[in-house]
Amino acid sequence: MGFEWLAIAMFVGFFFILISGYPVAFSFAGTAIVFGAIGWLVGAFDPSRLLLLPNNWFGTMSNFTLLAIPFFVFLGAVLEKSGLAEELLETIGILLGSLRGGVALAVIFVGTLLAATTGVVAATVIVMGMLSLPVMLRYGYDKQLAAGVIVAAGTLAQLIPPSLVLLVLSDQLGVSVGDLFLGALIPGLMLAVAYALYVLVLAFFKPSVAPALPLESRQIGKAALAQQVLKAVVPPLLLIFAVLGSIFFGIATPTEAGAVGAVGACVLAALNRKLDWMLIRSAGHSTAVVTAVVLTILFCSSFFAVVFDSLGGKILIVNLLVNLPGGKIAFLIVGNIVIFILGVFLEFIEICFIAMPLLVPAAQQLGIDMVWFGVVMAINLQTAFISPPVGFSLFYLQSVAPKEVRTIDIHKSALPFMVLQIVVLLLVMLFPQTVRWLVDLSAKPVL
């Protein structure tokens, strides 16, 4: 072994700095500076390699795919801050309120719709937590079921296109965003259906945990209900079709579709008389913060990667992963365990820039389909996102939950939904066509 020990020390040092709570971007950069200097002193690192960084950074800034990120974040911010998401949830709640577990089903349905328009988990979980959790508690829902449904449905934005996870993963995997979106659609819907079936079965055998809404709470004339559906449900559905349909049918790139979605969200807000300067300013601020965080982490992670590669770290880890006993199966088991553990502690953006540069070369050498691999990793990240004790979605809900919902209730609420997600993850791993079918179908020439 040459100076690979220095690369290992660099990665271990980075991880300890990270778990101490220091910002991820500065953890990347600080570790790179310290170990780059040590490497230079012992003759293991040539500082001239840092001249590659400006080219990498300018290449990142000219990446047309990453431009979709601010568009989709802005779209989600407009829907959240204009109250359109609130109206959508209220309307679906009335439509399904006569069923046992109807409000929970409404949360799942709306969570799926918001995931298909925004791709932002925090906004979806917080909005639905503020709106639907007090309603479910008021009408006798079990605390853990109510919290679990919100956490799980809100986190669908991790997987269902136009997920920001998929956008960042596409850049790291070197695959088409459109293919990744198509591949993730069926697994995402499988998760939503699994949640809904769980609620229906639980409500059937234990009616007390998910009662139907009282008649007086959903009394509304048919004409008024139809008008409310046309106003609150149909426009978001048309927006989803405009955004995802234009991508899936090859009419627009994800970036162009994101721009259409951002404009469409503003049009919907204007039609509802909610569009004003404060809304644009607030949505723009949220968009700028998320975009700046992504790019800062990306720049600093590329600095880390240059030093880490120079010390032989990347070659060492890739060789280790490729030569695991058991080949592809062992690699997938190890890869999923690593991503899950990181996902419990870190945001998906950080994981993409830490783990993917190490896993992707090994997956390519083993001949693994990269679209399928990306979707598997996205499902895994979603599972980690709701995992106690530090899943991010749990804290998002905790920040807006009523006082009677304890932290332990929120954490316990995620456990059955974690089981459902693991089942879907295994199904996707066992049946790759759940990912490949739409991708292969789109690749066939139209006669």
Secondary structure as the mmCIF struct_conf table of DSSP 4:
data_model
#
loop_
_struct_conf.conf_type_id
_struct_conf.id
_struct_conf.beg_label_comp_id
_struct_conf.beg_label_asym_id
_struct_conf.beg_label_seq_id
_struct_conf.end_label_comp_id
_struct_conf.end_label_asym_id
_struct_conf.end_label_seq_id
BEND BEND1 PHE A 3 PHE A 3
HELX_RH_AL_P HELX_RH_AL_P1 GLU A 4 ILE A 19
TURN_TY1_P TURN_TY1_P1 SER A 20 GLY A 21
HELX_RH_AL_P HELX_RH_AL_P2 VAL A 24 LEU A 41
TURN_TY1_P TURN_TY1_P2 VAL A 42 GLY A 43
BEND BEND2 ALA A 44 ALA A 44
HELX_RH_3T_P HELX_RH_3T_P1 PRO A 47 LEU A 51
HELX_RH_AL_P HELX_RH_AL_P3 LEU A 52 MET A 61
TURN_TY1_P TURN_TY1_P3 SER A 62 SER A 62
TURN_TY1_P TURN_TY1_P4 PHE A 64 PHE A 64
HELX_RH_3T_P HELX_RH_3T_P2 THR A 65 LEU A 67
HELX_RH_AL_P HELX_RH_AL_P4 ALA A 68 LYS A 81
TURN_TY1_P TURN_TY1_P5 SER A 82 GLY A 83
HELX_RH_AL_P HELX_RH_AL_P5 LEU A 84 LEU A 96
TURN_TY1_P TURN_TY1_P6 GLY A 97 SER A 98
BEND BEND3 LEU A 99 LEU A 99
TURN_TY1_P TURN_TY1_P7 ARG A 100 GLY A 101
HELX_RH_AL_P HELX_RH_AL_P6 GLY A 102 ALA A 115
TURN_TY1_P TURN_TY1_P8 ALA A 116 THR A 118
HELX_RH_AL_P HELX_RH_AL_P7 VAL A 121 ARG A 138
TURN_TY1_P TURN_TY1_P9 TYR A 139 GLY A 140
HELX_RH_AL_P HELX_RH_AL_P8 LYS A 143 GLY A 154
HELX_RH_3T_P HELX_RH_3T_P3 THR A 155 GLN A 158
TURN_TY1_P TURN_TY1_P10 LEU A 159 LEU A 159
BEND BEND4 ILE A 160 PRO A 162
HELX_RH_AL_P HELX_RH_AL_P9 LEU A 164 LEU A 173
TURN_TY1_P TURN_TY1_P11 GLY A 174 GLY A 174
HELX_RH_AL_P HELX_RH_AL_P10 VAL A 177 PHE A 205
HELX_RH_3T_P HELX_RH_3T_P4 PRO A 207 VAL A 209
BEND BEND5 ALA A 210 ALA A 210
HELX_LH_PP_P HELX_LH_PP_P1 PRO A 211 PRO A 214
HELX_RH_3T_P HELX_RH_3T_P5 LEU A 215 SER A 217
BEND BEND6 ARG A 218 ARG A 218
HELX_RH_AL_P HELX_RH_AL_P11 LYS A 222 ALA A 232
TURN_TY1_P TURN_TY1_P12 VAL A 233 VAL A 233
HELX_RH_AL_P HELX_RH_AL_P12 VAL A 234 ILE A 240
HELX_RH_PI_P HELX_RH_PI_P1 PHE A 241 GLY A 245
HELX_RH_AL_P HELX_RH_AL_P13 SER A 246 PHE A 248
TURN_TY1_P TURN_TY1_P13 PHE A 249 GLY A 250
BEND BEND7 ILE A 251 ALA A 252
HELX_RH_AL_P HELX_RH_AL_P14 PRO A 254 LEU A 271
TURN_TY1_P TURN_TY1_P14 ASN A 272 ARG A 273
HELX_RH_AL_P HELX_RH_AL_P15 TRP A 277 SER A 310
TURN_TY1_P TURN_TY1_P15 LEU A 311 GLY A 312
HELX_RH_AL_P HELX_RH_AL_P16 GLY A 313 VAL A 322
TURN_TY1_P TURN_TY1_P16 ASN A 323 ASN A 323
TURN_TY1_P TURN_TY1_P17 PRO A 325 GLY A 326
HELX_RH_AL_P HELX_RH_AL_P17 GLY A 327 PHE A 345
BEND BEND8 LEU A 346 LEU A 346
HELX_RH_AL_P HELX_RH_AL_P18 PHE A 348 ILE A 354
TURN_TY1_P TURN_TY1_P18 ALA A 355 ALA A 355
HELX_RH_AL_P HELX_RH_AL_P19 MET A 356 GLN A 365
TURN_TY1_P TURN_TY1_P19 LEU A 366 GLY A 367
HELX_RH_AL_P HELX_RH_AL_P20 MET A 370 PHE A 385
TURN_TY1_P TURN_TY1_P20 ILE A 386 ILE A 386
TURN_TY1_P TURN_TY1_P21 PRO A 388 VAL A 390
HELX_RH_AL_P HELX_RH_AL_P21 PHE A 392 GLN A 398
TURN_TY1_P TURN_TY1_P22 SER A 399 VAL A 400
TURN_TY1_P TURN_TY1_P23 LYS A 403 GLU A 404
BEND BEND9 VAL A 405 VAL A 405
HELX_RH_AL_P HELX_RH_AL_P22 THR A 407 LEU A 430
TURN_TY1_P TURN_TY1_P24 PRO A 432 PRO A 432
HELX_RH_AL_P HELX_RH_AL_P23 GLN A 433 ALA A 443
BEND BEND10 LYS A 444 LYS A 444
HELX_LH_PP_P HELX_LH_PP_P2 PRO A 445 VAL A 446
#
